[in-house]
Amino acid sequence: MKNSIKVERAKKDITQADLAKLAKVSRQTINAMELGKYVPSTVLALRLAQIFKVEVSAIFTLEELDWE
């Protein structure tokens, strides 16, 4: 799954640490998501969407491998 967390952070000019606080997760979790090494729970995905004031689908998109 691809995500645009880094882009959304840049738009809001916030650090990984700032986003982690807002989302109630560790900075390492944010980093792992940005690197594509961690797929968030539905609750976390919804939190991020609310923080960024966008739809979940604006942040997360499925890749071909996600359908296999």
ABEGO torsion letter per residue (X at the ends): XBBAAAAAAAAAGBBAAAAAAAAGBBAAAAAAAAAGABBBBAAAAAAAAAAAGBBAAAABBBBAAAAX
